[in-house]
């Protein structure tokens, strides 16, 4: 799944507050994946906070998922943060996640928490830390998720190093695969983009995970293009 959560200062840093919507197309080189993923994102700030959502879709080839034509995964997240001051760095937030994959539904999840943003004077280096209470329907009533989101913009904005890291508690039953069950999951997706102009960026990401798409540690690189509207 591809996800970059934009904060308001990140949008300010790259000068796209008015057009912080983008479409990413990734080709996944991961073992037994070899598929295309699209990500549609929108970030919209206002005087009361900001709204962010993204939608991921995987288009499978003849891979281990057994789907050779059509979607093998659809997933989305929507989040809202709240503020009452233009200089406010801490913002309360709420979030909802849901989807469906080749193996069945991805459970609905609700998150409530807060985020704090650190940045340098010109907003070329940004780090947002989130702490959330999380409830996952029919799975974990009382869980948590910690998230870090970063953006580093170099070469007068031509090169962007962005990404996120999630660590959360979720009971995972791997017994179908003959493996031990787990309680915690980790996912990080550092991205590198060369911004050809204000609309087109070329680059990719590396999805690094533990107990995410499967039990254990995985590394899945992609090549990608991004169009910012």
Biotite code that builds the C-alpha atoms (Angstrom):
import biotite.structure as struc

atoms = struc.array([
    struc.Atom([0.000, 0.000, 0.000], chain_id="A", res_id=1, res_name="UNK", atom_name="CA", element="C"),
    struc.Atom([1.268, 3.410, -0.905], chain_id="A", res_id=2, res_name="UNK", atom_name="CA", element="C"),
    struc.Atom([0.702, 6.234, 1.460], chain_id="A", res_id=3, res_name="UNK", atom_name="CA", element="C"),
    struc.Atom([2.255, 9.647, 2.128], chain_id="A", res_id=4, res_name="UNK", atom_name="CA", element="C"),
    struc.Atom([0.365, 11.698, 4.722], chain_id="A", res_id=5, res_name="UNK", atom_name="CA", element="C"),
    struc.Atom([0.745, 15.431, 3.965], chain_id="A", res_id=6, res_name="UNK", atom_name="CA", element="C"),
    struc.Atom([0.807, 17.939, 6.818], chain_id="A", res_id=7, res_name="UNK", atom_name="CA", element="C"),
    struc.Atom([0.078, 21.612, 6.209], chain_id="A", res_id=8, res_name="UNK", atom_name="CA", element="C"),
    struc.Atom([3.716, 22.577, 6.634], chain_id="A", res_id=9, res_name="UNK", atom_name="CA", element="C"),
    struc.Atom([4.728, 19.930, 4.094], chain_id="A", res_id=10, res_name="UNK", atom_name="CA", element="C"),
    struc.Atom([2.397, 21.494, 1.580], chain_id="A", res_id=11, res_name="UNK", atom_name="CA", element="C"),
    struc.Atom([3.827, 24.919, 2.400], chain_id="A", res_id=12, res_name="UNK", atom_name="CA", element="C"),
    struc.Atom([7.339, 23.579, 1.910], chain_id="A", res_id=13, res_name="UNK", atom_name="CA", element="C"),
    struc.Atom([6.745, 22.541, -1.687], chain_id="A", res_id=14, res_name="UNK", atom_name="CA", element="C"),
    struc.Atom([4.326, 25.351, -2.482], chain_id="A", res_id=15, res_name="UNK", atom_name="CA", element="C"),
    struc.Atom([1.346, 23.248, -3.452], chain_id="A", res_id=16, res_name="UNK", atom_name="CA", element="C"),
    struc.Atom([-1.239, 24.095, -0.806], chain_id="A", res_id=17, res_name="UNK", atom_name="CA", element="C"),
    struc.Atom([-3.679, 25.008, -3.572], chain_id="A", res_id=18, res_name="UNK", atom_name="CA", element="C"),
    struc.Atom([-3.067, 21.799, -5.498], chain_id="A", res_id=19, res_name="UNK", atom_name="CA", element="C"),
    struc.Atom([-2.137, 19.075, -3.042], chain_id="A", res_id=20, res_name="UNK", atom_name="CA", element="C"),
    struc.Atom([-3.888, 16.322, -4.961], chain_id="A", res_id=21, res_name="UNK", atom_name="CA", element="C"),
    struc.Atom([-1.841, 13.735, -6.794], chain_id="A", res_id=22, res_name="UNK", atom_name="CA", element="C"),
    struc.Atom([-2.012, 10.401, -8.578], chain_id="A", res_id=23, res_name="UNK", atom_name="CA", element="C"),
    struc.Atom([0.856, 7.928, -8.199], chain_id="A", res_id=24, res_name="UNK", atom_name="CA", element="C"),
    struc.Atom([1.451, 4.872, -10.393], chain_id="A", res_id=25, res_name="UNK", atom_name="CA", element="C"),
    struc.Atom([3.871, 2.287, -8.952], chain_id="A", res_id=26, res_name="UNK", atom_name="CA", element="C"),
    struc.Atom([5.286, -0.884, -10.472], chain_id="A", res_id=27, res_name="UNK", atom_name="CA", element="C"),
    struc.Atom([6.064, -3.300, -7.653], chain_id="A", res_id=28, res_name="UNK", atom_name="CA", element="C"),
    struc.Atom([9.199, -5.453, -8.036], chain_id="A", res_id=29, res_name="UNK", atom_name="CA", element="C"),
    struc.Atom([8.575, -7.393, -4.830], chain_id="A", res_id=30, res_name="UNK", atom_name="CA", element="C"),
    struc.Atom([8.885, -11.170, -4.732], chain_id="A", res_id=31, res_name="UNK", atom_name="CA", element="C"),
    struc.Atom([5.790, -12.787, -6.278], chain_id="A", res_id=32, res_name="UNK", atom_name="CA", element="C"),
    struc.Atom([4.155, -9.355, -6.722], chain_id="A", res_id=33, res_name="UNK", atom_name="CA", element="C"),
    struc.Atom([5.123, -7.814, -10.108], chain_id="A", res_id=34, res_name="UNK", atom_name="CA", element="C"),
    struc.Atom([2.015, -5.674, -10.181], chain_id="A", res_id=35, res_name="UNK", atom_name="CA", element="C"),
    struc.Atom([0.847, -2.112, -10.656], chain_id="A", res_id=36, res_name="UNK", atom_name="CA", element="C"),
    struc.Atom([-0.550, -0.030, -7.809], chain_id="A", res_id=37, res_name="UNK", atom_name="CA", element="C"),
    struc.Atom([-2.256, 3.350, -8.136], chain_id="A", res_id=38, res_name="UNK", atom_name="CA", element="C"),
    struc.Atom([-2.612, 5.800, -5.267], chain_id="A", res_id=39, res_name="UNK", atom_name="CA", element="C"),
    struc.Atom([-4.928, 8.804, -5.377], chain_id="A", res_id=40, res_name="UNK", atom_name="CA", element="C"),
    struc.Atom([-4.302, 11.344, -2.612], chain_id="A", res_id=41, res_name="UNK", atom_name="CA", element="C"),
    struc.Atom([-5.917, 14.591, -1.555], chain_id="A", res_id=42, res_name="UNK", atom_name="CA", element="C"),
    struc.Atom([-4.800, 17.028, 1.121], chain_id="A", res_id=43, res_name="UNK", atom_name="CA", element="C"),
    struc.Atom([-6.914, 20.127, 1.815], chain_id="A", res_id=44, res_name="UNK", atom_name="CA", element="C"),
    struc.Atom([-6.061, 22.575, 4.628], chain_id="A", res_id=45, res_name="UNK", atom_name="CA", element="C"),
    struc.Atom([-8.474, 25.167, 5.990], chain_id="A", res_id=46, res_name="UNK", atom_name="CA", element="C"),
    struc.Atom([-8.567, 27.551, 8.928], chain_id="A", res_id=47, res_name="UNK", atom_name="CA", element="C"),
    struc.Atom([-9.909, 24.807, 11.229], chain_id="A", res_id=48, res_name="UNK", atom_name="CA", element="C"),
    struc.Atom([-7.347, 22.114, 10.355], chain_id="A", res_id=49, res_name="UNK", atom_name="CA", element="C"),
    struc.Atom([-6.931, 19.803, 7.376], chain_id="A", res_id=50, res_name="UNK", atom_name="CA", element="C"),
    struc.Atom([-8.517, 16.837, 5.623], chain_id="A", res_id=51, res_name="UNK", atom_name="CA", element="C"),
    struc.Atom([-6.499, 14.055, 4.020], chain_id="A", res_id=52, res_name="UNK", atom_name="CA", element="C"),
    struc.Atom([-7.496, 10.897, 2.190], chain_id="A", res_id=53, res_name="UNK", atom_name="CA", element="C"),
    struc.Atom([-5.935, 8.347, -0.120], chain_id="A", res_id=54, res_name="UNK", atom_name="CA", element="C"),
    struc.Atom([-7.184, 5.355, -2.087], chain_id="A", res_id=55, res_name="UNK", atom_name="CA", element="C"),
    struc.Atom([-4.886, 2.437, -3.034], chain_id="A", res_id=56, res_name="UNK", atom_name="CA", element="C"),
    struc.Atom([-5.692, -0.070, -5.756], chain_id="A", res_id=57, res_name="UNK", atom_name="CA", element="C"),
    struc.Atom([-3.600, -3.093, -6.769], chain_id="A", res_id=58, res_name="UNK", atom_name="CA", element="C"),
    struc.Atom([-3.980, -4.443, -10.307], chain_id="A", res_id=59, res_name="UNK", atom_name="CA", element="C"),
    struc.Atom([-2.700, -8.015, -10.282], chain_id="A", res_id=60, res_name="UNK", atom_name="CA", element="C"),
    struc.Atom([-0.959, -9.952, -12.996], chain_id="A", res_id=61, res_name="UNK", atom_name="CA", element="C"),
    struc.Atom([-0.696, -13.737, -12.805], chain_id="A", res_id=62, res_name="UNK", atom_name="CA", element="C"),
    struc.Atom([0.882, -13.823, -9.382], chain_id="A", res_id=63, res_name="UNK", atom_name="CA", element="C"),
    struc.Atom([0.412, -15.832, -6.207], chain_id="A", res_id=64, res_name="UNK", atom_name="CA", element="C"),
    struc.Atom([-2.877, -14.041, -5.527], chain_id="A", res_id=65, res_name="UNK", atom_name="CA", element="C"),
    struc.Atom([-4.564, -16.028, -8.271], chain_id="A", res_id=66, res_name="UNK", atom_name="CA", element="C"),
    struc.Atom([-6.009, -12.929, -9.951], chain_id="A", res_id=67, res_name="UNK", atom_name="CA", element="C"),
    struc.Atom([-4.912, -12.256, -13.520], chain_id="A", res_id=68, res_name="UNK", atom_name="CA", element="C"),
    struc.Atom([-7.428, -9.569, -14.525], chain_id="A", res_id=69, res_name="UNK", atom_name="CA", element="C"),
    struc.Atom([-8.793, -6.803, -12.301], chain_id="A", res_id=70, res_name="UNK", atom_name="CA", element="C"),
    struc.Atom([-8.293, -5.514, -8.775], chain_id="A", res_id=71, res_name="UNK", atom_name="CA", element="C"),
    struc.Atom([-6.719, -7.647, -6.086], chain_id="A", res_id=72, res_name="UNK", atom_name="CA", element="C"),
    struc.Atom([-6.875, -4.932, -3.427], chain_id="A", res_id=73, res_name="UNK", atom_name="CA", element="C"),
    struc.Atom([-8.741, -1.689, -2.742], chain_id="A", res_id=74, res_name="UNK", atom_name="CA", element="C"),
    struc.Atom([-7.977, 0.277, 0.430], chain_id="A", res_id=75, res_name="UNK", atom_name="CA", element="C"),
    struc.Atom([-8.614, 3.793, 1.693], chain_id="A", res_id=76, res_name="UNK", atom_name="CA", element="C"),
    struc.Atom([-7.949, 6.054, 4.633], chain_id="A", res_id=77, res_name="UNK", atom_name="CA", element="C"),
    struc.Atom([-9.465, 9.401, 5.530], chain_id="A", res_id=78, res_name="UNK", atom_name="CA", element="C"),
    struc.Atom([-8.229, 11.653, 8.342], chain_id="A", res_id=79, res_name="UNK", atom_name="CA", element="C"),
    struc.Atom([-9.119, 15.015, 9.796], chain_id="A", res_id=80, res_name="UNK", atom_name="CA", element="C"),
    struc.Atom([-6.938, 17.161, 12.064], chain_id="A", res_id=81, res_name="UNK", atom_name="CA", element="C"),
    struc.Atom([-8.170, 20.155, 14.061], chain_id="A", res_id=82, res_name="UNK", atom_name="CA", element="C"),
    struc.Atom([-6.570, 23.472, 14.954], chain_id="A", res_id=83, res_name="UNK", atom_name="CA", element="C"),
    struc.Atom([-7.544, 26.821, 16.489], chain_id="A", res_id=84, res_name="UNK", atom_name="CA", element="C"),
    struc.Atom([-4.362, 28.863, 15.790], chain_id="A", res_id=85, res_name="UNK", atom_name="CA", element="C"),
    struc.Atom([-2.222, 29.483, 12.708], chain_id="A", res_id=86, res_name="UNK", atom_name="CA", element="C"),
    struc.Atom([0.937, 28.795, 14.748], chain_id="A", res_id=87, res_name="UNK", atom_name="CA", element="C"),
    struc.Atom([-0.412, 25.635, 16.386], chain_id="A", res_id=88, res_name="UNK", atom_name="CA", element="C"),
    struc.Atom([1.945, 22.645, 16.156], chain_id="A", res_id=89, res_name="UNK", atom_name="CA", element="C"),
    struc.Atom([-0.152, 20.102, 18.075], chain_id="A", res_id=90, res_name="UNK", atom_name="CA", element="C"),
    struc.Atom([-3.429, 19.061, 16.436], chain_id="A", res_id=91, res_name="UNK", atom_name="CA", element="C"),
    struc.Atom([-6.046, 16.536, 17.610], chain_id="A", res_id=92, res_name="UNK", atom_name="CA", element="C"),
    struc.Atom([-7.033, 14.118, 14.850], chain_id="A", res_id=93, res_name="UNK", atom_name="CA", element="C"),
    struc.Atom([-9.470, 11.367, 13.846], chain_id="A", res_id=94, res_name="UNK", atom_name="CA", element="C"),
    struc.Atom([-9.053, 8.709, 11.137], chain_id="A", res_id=95, res_name="UNK", atom_name="CA", element="C"),
    struc.Atom([-10.957, 5.869, 9.482], chain_id="A", res_id=96, res_name="UNK", atom_name="CA", element="C"),
    struc.Atom([-9.467, 2.952, 7.486], chain_id="A", res_id=97, res_name="UNK", atom_name="CA", element="C"),
    struc.Atom([-11.143, 0.204, 5.459], chain_id="A", res_id=98, res_name="UNK", atom_name="CA", element="C"),
    struc.Atom([-10.790, -1.922, 2.346], chain_id="A", res_id=99, res_name="UNK", atom_name="CA", element="C"),
    struc.Atom([-10.961, -5.284, 0.672], chain_id="A", res_id=100, res_name="UNK", atom_name="CA", element="C"),
    struc.Atom([-8.206, -7.563, -0.617], chain_id="A", res_id=101, res_name="UNK", atom_name="CA", element="C"),
    struc.Atom([-7.882, -10.812, -2.535], chain_id="A", res_id=102, res_name="UNK", atom_name="CA", element="C"),
    struc.Atom([-8.032, -12.755, 0.753], chain_id="A", res_id=103, res_name="UNK", atom_name="CA", element="C"),
    struc.Atom([-11.182, -11.004, 2.043], chain_id="A", res_id=104, res_name="UNK", atom_name="CA", element="C"),
    struc.Atom([-12.178, -7.798, 3.839], chain_id="A", res_id=105, res_name="UNK", atom_name="CA", element="C"),
    struc.Atom([-9.702, -5.493, 5.527], chain_id="A", res_id=106, res_name="UNK", atom_name="CA", element="C"),
    struc.Atom([-11.340, -4.753, 8.866], chain_id="A", res_id=107, res_name="UNK", atom_name="CA", element="C"),
    struc.Atom([-12.745, -1.279, 9.547], chain_id="A", res_id=108, res_name="UNK", atom_name="CA", element="C"),
    struc.Atom([-10.531, 0.685, 11.941], chain_id="A", res_id=109, res_name="UNK", atom_name="CA", element="C"),
    struc.Atom([-11.091, 3.953, 13.796], chain_id="A", res_id=110, res_name="UNK", atom_name="CA", element="C"),
    struc.Atom([-8.262, 6.050, 15.221], chain_id="A", res_id=111, res_name="UNK", atom_name="CA", element="C"),
    struc.Atom([-8.368, 9.015, 17.608], chain_id="A", res_id=112, res_name="UNK", atom_name="CA", element="C"),
    struc.Atom([-5.287, 10.871, 18.788], chain_id="A", res_id=113, res_name="UNK", atom_name="CA", element="C"),
    struc.Atom([-3.019, 13.804, 18.096], chain_id="A", res_id=114, res_name="UNK", atom_name="CA", element="C"),
    struc.Atom([-0.060, 14.902, 16.017], chain_id="A", res_id=115, res_name="UNK", atom_name="CA", element="C"),
    struc.Atom([2.863, 17.270, 16.561], chain_id="A", res_id=116, res_name="UNK", atom_name="CA", element="C"),
    struc.Atom([4.945, 18.769, 13.772], chain_id="A", res_id=117, res_name="UNK", atom_name="CA", element="C"),
    struc.Atom([8.615, 19.785, 13.874], chain_id="A", res_id=118, res_name="UNK", atom_name="CA", element="C"),
    struc.Atom([10.143, 21.865, 11.068], chain_id="A", res_id=119, res_name="UNK", atom_name="CA", element="C"),
    struc.Atom([13.108, 24.105, 10.278], chain_id="A", res_id=120, res_name="UNK", atom_name="CA", element="C"),
    struc.Atom([12.765, 27.788, 9.372], chain_id="A", res_id=121, res_name="UNK", atom_name="CA", element="C"),
    struc.Atom([12.189, 27.353, 5.634], chain_id="A", res_id=122, res_name="UNK", atom_name="CA", element="C"),
    struc.Atom([10.068, 24.181, 5.969], chain_id="A", res_id=123, res_name="UNK", atom_name="CA", element="C"),
    struc.Atom([12.520, 22.160, 3.877], chain_id="A", res_id=124, res_name="UNK", atom_name="CA", element="C"),
    struc.Atom([12.805, 19.589, 6.678], chain_id="A", res_id=125, res_name="UNK", atom_name="CA", element="C"),
    struc.Atom([9.611, 18.407, 8.352], chain_id="A", res_id=126, res_name="UNK", atom_name="CA", element="C"),
    struc.Atom([8.724, 15.654, 10.807], chain_id="A", res_id=127, res_name="UNK", atom_name="CA", element="C"),
    struc.Atom([5.221, 14.904, 12.095], chain_id="A", res_id=128, res_name="UNK", atom_name="CA", element="C"),
    struc.Atom([4.684, 12.457, 14.963], chain_id="A", res_id=129, res_name="UNK", atom_name="CA", element="C"),
    struc.Atom([1.245, 10.902, 15.582], chain_id="A", res_id=130, res_name="UNK", atom_name="CA", element="C"),
    struc.Atom([-0.024, 8.895, 18.556], chain_id="A", res_id=131, res_name="UNK", atom_name="CA", element="C"),
    struc.Atom([-3.440, 7.250, 18.208], chain_id="A", res_id=132, res_name="UNK", atom_name="CA", element="C"),
    struc.Atom([-5.865, 5.062, 20.101], chain_id="A", res_id=133, res_name="UNK", atom_name="CA", element="C"),
    struc.Atom([-7.066, 2.458, 17.577], chain_id="A", res_id=134, res_name="UNK", atom_name="CA", element="C"),
    struc.Atom([-10.016, 0.089, 17.508], chain_id="A", res_id=135, res_name="UNK", atom_name="CA", element="C"),
    struc.Atom([-10.295, -2.611, 14.817], chain_id="A", res_id=136, res_name="UNK", atom_name="CA", element="C"),
    struc.Atom([-13.754, -4.080, 14.296], chain_id="A", res_id=137, res_name="UNK", atom_name="CA", element="C"),
    struc.Atom([-14.134, -7.745, 15.343], chain_id="A", res_id=138, res_name="UNK", atom_name="CA", element="C"),
    struc.Atom([-10.434, -7.852, 16.219], chain_id="A", res_id=139, res_name="UNK", atom_name="CA", element="C"),
    struc.Atom([-8.919, -5.372, 18.674], chain_id="A", res_id=140, res_name="UNK", atom_name="CA", element="C"),
    struc.Atom([-11.164, -3.086, 20.720], chain_id="A", res_id=141, res_name="UNK", atom_name="CA", element="C"),
    struc.Atom([-8.260, -1.369, 22.470], chain_id="A", res_id=142, res_name="UNK", atom_name="CA", element="C"),
    struc.Atom([-5.159, -0.978, 20.336], chain_id="A", res_id=143, res_name="UNK", atom_name="CA", element="C"),
    struc.Atom([-2.728, 1.796, 19.388], chain_id="A", res_id=144, res_name="UNK", atom_name="CA", element="C"),
    struc.Atom([-0.825, 3.144, 16.403], chain_id="A", res_id=145, res_name="UNK", atom_name="CA", element="C"),
    struc.Atom([2.308, 5.312, 16.323], chain_id="A", res_id=146, res_name="UNK", atom_name="CA", element="C"),
    struc.Atom([3.181, 7.100, 13.086], chain_id="A", res_id=147, res_name="UNK", atom_name="CA", element="C"),
    struc.Atom([6.073, 9.251, 11.866], chain_id="A", res_id=148, res_name="UNK", atom_name="CA", element="C"),
    struc.Atom([5.812, 11.242, 8.617], chain_id="A", res_id=149, res_name="UNK", atom_name="CA", element="C"),
    struc.Atom([8.758, 13.113, 7.112], chain_id="A", res_id=150, res_name="UNK", atom_name="CA", element="C"),
    struc.Atom([9.669, 15.325, 4.187], chain_id="A", res_id=151, res_name="UNK", atom_name="CA", element="C"),
    struc.Atom([13.101, 16.605, 3.173], chain_id="A", res_id=152, res_name="UNK", atom_name="CA", element="C"),
    struc.Atom([13.277, 18.889, 0.128], chain_id="A", res_id=153, res_name="UNK", atom_name="CA", element="C"),
    struc.Atom([16.671, 19.493, -1.502], chain_id="A", res_id=154, res_name="UNK", atom_name="CA", element="C"),
    struc.Atom([18.125, 21.145, -4.613], chain_id="A", res_id=155, res_name="UNK", atom_name="CA", element="C"),
    struc.Atom([15.671, 24.056, -4.451], chain_id="A", res_id=156, res_name="UNK", atom_name="CA", element="C"),
    struc.Atom([12.759, 21.624, -4.345], chain_id="A", res_id=157, res_name="UNK", atom_name="CA", element="C"),
    struc.Atom([13.854, 19.444, -7.261], chain_id="A", res_id=158, res_name="UNK", atom_name="CA", element="C"),
    struc.Atom([14.568, 16.435, -5.008], chain_id="A", res_id=159, res_name="UNK", atom_name="CA", element="C"),
    struc.Atom([12.125, 15.247, -2.334], chain_id="A", res_id=160, res_name="UNK", atom_name="CA", element="C"),
    struc.Atom([12.729, 12.535, 0.255], chain_id="A", res_id=161, res_name="UNK", atom_name="CA", element="C"),
    struc.Atom([9.401, 11.669, 1.844], chain_id="A", res_id=162, res_name="UNK", atom_name="CA", element="C"),
    struc.Atom([7.848, 8.789, 3.712], chain_id="A", res_id=163, res_name="UNK", atom_name="CA", element="C"),
    struc.Atom([6.119, 7.420, 6.752], chain_id="A", res_id=164, res_name="UNK", atom_name="CA", element="C"),
    struc.Atom([6.526, 4.689, 9.359], chain_id="A", res_id=165, res_name="UNK", atom_name="CA", element="C"),
    struc.Atom([3.644, 2.973, 11.194], chain_id="A", res_id=166, res_name="UNK", atom_name="CA", element="C"),
    struc.Atom([3.858, 0.698, 14.227], chain_id="A", res_id=167, res_name="UNK", atom_name="CA", element="C"),
    struc.Atom([0.624, -0.687, 15.622], chain_id="A", res_id=168, res_name="UNK", atom_name="CA", element="C"),
    struc.Atom([-0.944, -3.496, 17.625], chain_id="A", res_id=169, res_name="UNK", atom_name="CA", element="C"),
    struc.Atom([-3.132, -5.920, 15.665], chain_id="A", res_id=170, res_name="UNK", atom_name="CA", element="C"),
    struc.Atom([-3.690, -9.609, 16.310], chain_id="A", res_id=171, res_name="UNK", atom_name="CA", element="C"),
    struc.Atom([-2.729, -11.552, 13.161], chain_id="A", res_id=172, res_name="UNK", atom_name="CA", element="C"),
    struc.Atom([-3.649, -15.201, 12.643], chain_id="A", res_id=173, res_name="UNK", atom_name="CA", element="C"),
    struc.Atom([-1.028, -16.846, 10.393], chain_id="A", res_id=174, res_name="UNK", atom_name="CA", element="C"),
    struc.Atom([-2.058, -20.416, 11.282], chain_id="A", res_id=175, res_name="UNK", atom_name="CA", element="C"),
    struc.Atom([-3.466, -20.961, 7.772], chain_id="A", res_id=176, res_name="UNK", atom_name="CA", element="C"),
    struc.Atom([0.128, -20.675, 6.538], chain_id="A", res_id=177, res_name="UNK", atom_name="CA", element="C"),
    struc.Atom([1.438, -22.909, 9.322], chain_id="A", res_id=178, res_name="UNK", atom_name="CA", element="C"),
    struc.Atom([3.165, -20.007, 11.069], chain_id="A", res_id=179, res_name="UNK", atom_name="CA", element="C"),
    struc.Atom([2.996, -18.460, 14.520], chain_id="A", res_id=180, res_name="UNK", atom_name="CA", element="C"),
    struc.Atom([0.465, -15.729, 15.258], chain_id="A", res_id=181, res_name="UNK", atom_name="CA", element="C"),
    struc.Atom([1.700, -12.185, 15.908], chain_id="A", res_id=182, res_name="UNK", atom_name="CA", element="C"),
    struc.Atom([0.429, -9.146, 17.828], chain_id="A", res_id=183, res_name="UNK", atom_name="CA", element="C"),
    struc.Atom([2.348, -6.224, 16.309], chain_id="A", res_id=184, res_name="UNK", atom_name="CA", element="C"),
    struc.Atom([2.813, -4.917, 12.766], chain_id="A", res_id=185, res_name="UNK", atom_name="CA", element="C"),
    struc.Atom([5.275, -2.457, 11.234], chain_id="A", res_id=186, res_name="UNK", atom_name="CA", element="C"),
    struc.Atom([5.306, -0.693, 7.869], chain_id="A", res_id=187, res_name="UNK", atom_name="CA", element="C"),
    struc.Atom([7.519, 2.034, 6.437], chain_id="A", res_id=188, res_name="UNK", atom_name="CA", element="C"),
    struc.Atom([7.610, 3.401, 2.887], chain_id="A", res_id=189, res_name="UNK", atom_name="CA", element="C"),
    struc.Atom([10.468, 5.848, 2.227], chain_id="A", res_id=190, res_name="UNK", atom_name="CA", element="C"),
    struc.Atom([10.064, 7.527, -1.155], chain_id="A", res_id=191, res_name="UNK", atom_name="CA", element="C"),
    struc.Atom([12.470, 9.430, -3.444], chain_id="A", res_id=192, res_name="UNK", atom_name="CA", element="C"),
    struc.Atom([11.082, 11.858, -6.036], chain_id="A", res_id=193, res_name="UNK", atom_name="CA", element="C"),
    struc.Atom([12.806, 13.964, -8.673], chain_id="A", res_id=194, res_name="UNK", atom_name="CA", element="C"),
    struc.Atom([10.401, 16.781, -9.461], chain_id="A", res_id=195, res_name="UNK", atom_name="CA", element="C"),
    struc.Atom([10.632, 17.360, -13.207], chain_id="A", res_id=196, res_name="UNK", atom_name="CA", element="C"),
    struc.Atom([8.298, 20.364, -12.937], chain_id="A", res_id=197, res_name="UNK", atom_name="CA", element="C"),
    struc.Atom([5.390, 21.490, -10.765], chain_id="A", res_id=198, res_name="UNK", atom_name="CA", element="C"),
    struc.Atom([3.246, 18.563, -11.985], chain_id="A", res_id=199, res_name="UNK", atom_name="CA", element="C"),
    struc.Atom([5.402, 15.552, -12.887], chain_id="A", res_id=200, res_name="UNK", atom_name="CA", element="C"),
    struc.Atom([7.680, 13.658, -10.487], chain_id="A", res_id=201, res_name="UNK", atom_name="CA", element="C"),
    struc.Atom([9.629, 10.452, -11.121], chain_id="A", res_id=202, res_name="UNK", atom_name="CA", element="C"),
    struc.Atom([11.016, 8.128, -8.480], chain_id="A", res_id=203, res_name="UNK", atom_name="CA", element="C"),
    struc.Atom([9.929, 5.226, -6.353], chain_id="A", res_id=204, res_name="UNK", atom_name="CA", element="C"),
    struc.Atom([9.759, 3.759, -2.909], chain_id="A", res_id=205, res_name="UNK", atom_name="CA", element="C"),
    struc.Atom([10.843, 0.807, -0.813], chain_id="A", res_id=206, res_name="UNK", atom_name="CA", element="C"),
    struc.Atom([8.151, -0.879, 1.260], chain_id="A", res_id=207, res_name="UNK", atom_name="CA", element="C"),
    struc.Atom([9.791, -2.353, 4.366], chain_id="A", res_id=208, res_name="UNK", atom_name="CA", element="C"),
    struc.Atom([7.493, -4.294, 6.665], chain_id="A", res_id=209, res_name="UNK", atom_name="CA", element="C"),
    struc.Atom([7.166, -6.833, 9.442], chain_id="A", res_id=210, res_name="UNK", atom_name="CA", element="C"),
    struc.Atom([4.016, -8.981, 9.776], chain_id="A", res_id=211, res_name="UNK", atom_name="CA", element="C"),
    struc.Atom([2.230, -6.781, 7.246], chain_id="A", res_id=212, res_name="UNK", atom_name="CA", element="C"),
    struc.Atom([1.344, -8.480, 3.946], chain_id="A", res_id=213, res_name="UNK", atom_name="CA", element="C"),
    struc.Atom([2.717, -11.733, 5.331], chain_id="A", res_id=214, res_name="UNK", atom_name="CA", element="C"),
    struc.Atom([4.358, -13.069, 8.466], chain_id="A", res_id=215, res_name="UNK", atom_name="CA", element="C"),
    struc.Atom([7.924, -11.909, 8.971], chain_id="A", res_id=216, res_name="UNK", atom_name="CA", element="C"),
    struc.Atom([10.156, -9.296, 7.349], chain_id="A", res_id=217, res_name="UNK", atom_name="CA", element="C"),
    struc.Atom([9.707, -8.116, 3.748], chain_id="A", res_id=218, res_name="UNK", atom_name="CA", element="C"),
    struc.Atom([11.316, -5.581, 1.393], chain_id="A", res_id=219, res_name="UNK", atom_name="CA", element="C"),
    struc.Atom([9.442, -4.578, -1.783], chain_id="A", res_id=220, res_name="UNK", atom_name="CA", element="C"),
    struc.Atom([10.834, -1.816, -4.047], chain_id="A", res_id=221, res_name="UNK", atom_name="CA", element="C"),
    struc.Atom([8.887, 0.093, -6.700], chain_id="A", res_id=222, res_name="UNK", atom_name="CA", element="C"),
    struc.Atom([9.458, 2.471, -9.600], chain_id="A", res_id=223, res_name="UNK", atom_name="CA", element="C"),
    struc.Atom([6.872, 5.207, -9.870], chain_id="A", res_id=224, res_name="UNK", atom_name="CA", element="C"),
    struc.Atom([5.566, 8.353, -11.517], chain_id="A", res_id=225, res_name="UNK", atom_name="CA", element="C"),
    struc.Atom([3.460, 11.004, -9.793], chain_id="A", res_id=226, res_name="UNK", atom_name="CA", element="C"),
    struc.Atom([1.243, 13.684, -11.274], chain_id="A", res_id=227, res_name="UNK", atom_name="CA", element="C"),
    struc.Atom([0.256, 16.586, -9.001], chain_id="A", res_id=228, res_name="UNK", atom_name="CA", element="C"),
    struc.Atom([-2.929, 18.322, -10.092], chain_id="A", res_id=229, res_name="UNK", atom_name="CA", element="C"),
])
